[in-house]
Amino acid sequence: MQDRRLSLDVLLDIDVGLARTGVLPESTPELTGHITNSSNLQLKGIQAYAGFVQHIRSYPERKKASLECMHRAADLFCNLKEKERGCTIFSGTGTGTYDIDIQIPELTELQVGSYAVMDAEYLDIAAKDDPARFSDFQPALTLLSTVVSVNNPEFESV
């Protein structure tokens, strides 16, 4: 990149509890230093995906868990923003918490994607207005089938 005089805008991936990707919040200053000391990298913000809260069945429990994660990430984002002028992006949330995390004013981008096809696990979580089902989005595919015969007693219908 340096030889070609190219630059790259980057987001810090913050581990907000999923323990799958990202740096722990306390490691952010060190990584920020590496980025800002590079002539080819520009820190544009953070991304904080709390995938582990997306499928919590209880809406109140999911709301509490998600807001705790996103508030911690928002605090970190605000601190970075004070120090780094170009830090303007706070990307986070997911399909299961899209309507919860919009309460975080610092959030600039929603990482919702499952809503496009709606995997079956989302159908088993509570929605804000429906404690039995997350019906905000519908599955992209449904299958209608009919059993025409059962020739093996082990396969009897239930």
Buried (B, 14 or more C-beta within 10 A) or exposed (E): EEEEEEEEEBBBBBBBBBEEEBBEBEEBEEBBEEBBEBEEBBBBBBBBBBBBBBBBEEBEEBBBBBBBBBBBBBEBBEBBBEEBEEBEBBBBBBBBBBBBBEEBEBBEEBBBEBBEEBEEEBEEBBBEEEEEEBEBBEEEEEEEEEEEEEEEEEEEEE
